[in-house]
Amino acid sequence: MMTRRWLHVGVVIIVAIAGLAWCVAPYVRSLALVIDVSGRDVPGRRWLPTRVQPVDATDVSVNTRHGAVEGRLYRSTGRAAAWSRTVLVVPGLHAAGVEEPRLDRLSRRLAGEGITVLSLPLPDLRKFLVTPRSTDVIEDAALWLAGQPEMTPTGRIGLIGISFGGGLALVAAGRPSLANRLEMVVSFGGHGDLPRVVRYVCSGVLPDGTHQPAHDYGTVLFLLAALPHLVPAGQVAPLDRAIRVFLDASMVDVSEPARAAALFREARDLGAALAEPARSVMADVSARDATRLGPRLVDLAERVGGDPALSPERSPATRARVFLVHGAVDTVIPQTETPAAAAFLQRAGAAEVHWLLTPTVSHADATASVTVSDVWVLVRFWRRIFD
């Protein structure tokens, strides 16, 4: 009798441990993924019991209404994992394309979980331009990926957009052609209304009237779009070239300081050779003086960003599940954009809208100092995306 009782107790304990492991495992996997995507060396990561599948990466070309767009397809070569599905990842403004390290790290790590990933840098965003063409490309690429049975057996994909790619992804997701093609849409640090972002980066004033200094990078990005309104036609091309060299330098300012310094010098030299008023505009760019650049642009917010195809809050809302993640203090696309976009989507009838402001990220990068509770909140949110 005693033996039978202890046998019963042993079975209960084993079942309880197995149940606990089953409940905890998805969160352990999410924690490992969040750490890996951050790119930071976190003590104890190697002790997390997760198995990342080997991944094969293949360059692909996707036909869209605006021409062929080059992307990269990431697929696990190991056994299928619990999160097996298909996603389209659209990055923000960066010239490096599929080779951009953070984009490659995210795409490769997702694929290591058994997710088929199409990484698709948008041609205009690679040129530091936010245009309606990019929204069209996202729509066309999502339709193409959802229609590939060998990649997407269910005919439904997830759509993940980063930075300005996040806002554009939300616009594309609301288009009728994608009504039954999306499982979920995720925006990391994206915008709800582009002219509102332009006004912020030009003034450092948030919609509620409070001040938060804007990063000069954001101001310079919109300066490119506004050049035809600021300088004579003959000065647009040489000023555009000088600004792009400056932006290239800004991209590698931290990772490659020596190269960045050389590019900053080149940008200043190109600016010094310009005629007025382009020379003065470039001088403010090189001085990283957003207080002088901003007033030149603030009245042009609607002209450079007012097209409805550029803003989720000016377009039909998606009916797919939506997840919005934003750095708690973002000086490029302010953190106020995410709750505003969430409120719009909820009013417009989106099926589910979940949003999170987190101190674990700034704009598109992980922050250096966070608490355990901050990480746990992000892990729980990430796990919800892939439920």
C-alpha positions, -999 to +999 in steps of 0.1 A: +000+000+000+028+024+010+047+015-023+016+022-043+011+056-025+046+067-032+043+056-068+012+078-071+031+107-055+060+102-079+037+102-109+021+135-097+055+151-092+067+140-126+036+153-143+038+186-124+075+190-135+066+182-171+037+206-170+059+234-156+086+227-182+059+228-210+046+261-197+080+277-192+097+265-224+081+290-247+092+319-225+128+305-223+128+303-260+115+339-263+141+351-238+169+335-258+156+350-290+154+385-275+189+383-262+203+370-295+185+396-316+199+424-293+234+414-304+247+418-269+269+394-250+247+385-220+262+364-192+243+331-188+228+331-223+246+298-231+228+281-202+194+287-216+182+253-229+173+263-264+182+248-297+185+271-327+182+253-361+209+257-388+198+282-414+203+285-452+201+320-467+194+325-504+192+357-524+159+361-543+142+386-566+106+397-561+087+412-589+066+442-580+046+469-599+077+491-594+102+466-607+122+437-593+133+441-556+162+421-542+157+403-509+171+373-490+152+342-480+161+325-447+150+289-441+158+264-414+177+233-427+169+214-395+137+198-382+106+221-380+104+240-348+073+250-327+071+284-342+070+273-378+054+300-400+063+325-427+071+362-423+081+392-444+106+415-427+108+451-440+136+472-425+138+510-422+161+535-437+195+520-443+217+518-474+233+484-467+203+463-477+202+426-468+238+429-455+228+453-427+240+434-396+209+439-374+186+429-402+206+398-409+208+389-372+170+392-367+161+373-399+186+345-393+176+341-357+139+339-366+147+313-392+166+294-366+132+289-348+118+272-379+102+304-394+106+310-431+118+346-434+119+369-465+141+399-457+132+427-481+150+461-479+129+486-499+147+504-527+135+539-518+142+534-480+177+524-490+180+558-506+168+575-474+134+583-490+100+576-475+077+572-506+043+557-515+062+533-538+075+516-508+040+508-495+032+494-529+063+472-528+054+458-494+019+450-506+031+432-537+059+413-519+034+402-492+010+389-519+039+371-537+051+354-505+017+344-494+011+328-528+042+306-527+029+272-514+064+257-508+072+287-486+038+295-472+016+263-471-012+281-452-014+310-476-010+335-447+021+353-436+032+376-408+045+411-417+072+427-396+082+463-402+111+482-385+113+520-380+097+538-410+092+503-425+069+496-396+045+524-404+045+516-441+038+479-433+007+489-414-005+509-443+001+480-467-016+456-443-049+476-445-052+472-483-080+450-496-056+426-514-041+415-481-074+412-462-071+374-458-034+370-463-020+382-429-017+364-396-003+394-378+015+427-384+044+439-361+058+474-361+090+481-342+095+518-336+071+527-364+050+558-371+013+565-371+013+598-389+043+609-409+037+647-410+034+645-372+069+629-370+083+655-394+070+683-371+086+666-341+120+662-357+119+698-368+110+712-335+117+687-307+081+692-295+059+662-288+022+663-297+013+670-260+035+702-261+063+687-240+099+690-253+122+661-262+153+669-282+151+652-316+180+634-332+195+654-361+195+622-382+157+624-385+158+660-395+184+653-422+163+624-436+133+647-442+156+674-455+163+652-485+127+650-495+123+688-490+153+699-511+132+710-542+113+734-519+145+748-503+171+755-530+171+763-568+167+733-591+203+733-602+215+730-566+193+700-556+215+672-571+249+683-556+233+691-522+216+657-523+249+640-529+266+658-500+237+650-476+238+613-486+275+611-478+267+626-444+240+600-438+264+572-449+288+585-422+261+585-396+252+549-404+288+538-394+295+564-368+297+539-340+306+506-357+334+521-380+346+554-365+376+558-388+355+554-420+328+576-405+353+604-399+365+602-435+330+604-448+321+633-426+351+652-439+340+644-475+305+657-467+319+689-454+342+694-484+313+687-508+292+713-489+320+739-490+320+737-528+283+744-531+267+777-541+243+796-518+218+788-503+228+751-506+261+758-489+244+772-458+220+743-457+249+718-458+268+737-432+239+732-408+238+695-417+276+690-411+273+709-378+244+686-368+224+717-359+188+705-359+177+739-343+187+756-376+175+728-400+141+723-383+126+757-390+135+753-427+113+721-428+084+724-403+061+742-427+067+715-454+055+686-432+024+680-453+042+684-486+068+658-479+048+634-458+011+640-464+003+613-489-022+588-472+000+559-484+026+570-460+006+570-427-014+543-410-037+569-395-046+583-429-053+549-445-077+520-440-069+499-409-059+462-412-081+436-396-051+413-388-037+411-353-014+441-347+016+443-323+034+477-318+067+479-299+085+512-294+115+525-274+103+544-243+124+574-254+129+575-292+144+607-306+139+597-343+103+585-344+090+596-310+074+570-287+041+589-288+035+575-323+028+540-310-001+548-286-015+572-311-014+545-339-029+519-315-058+542-306-065+548-343-064+511-351-087+503-323-112+529-333-110+517-369-119+482-359-087+462-360-092+427-346-065+429-319-041+457-311-013+451-285+013+477-278+043+482-256+067+511-248+099+495-235+132+510-222+150+480-236+154+497-270+161+532-282+150+536-318+162+504-336+190+494-312+191+476-278+199+499-249+228+491-226+212+492-192+179+475-185+162+458-155+152+422-153+115+432-152+119+453-184+133+423-202+106+400-188+078+424-200+094+424-235+098+386-235+061+381-226+051+405-253+073+388-279+058+354-269+023+368-275+032+377-311+040+341-319+012+324-300 
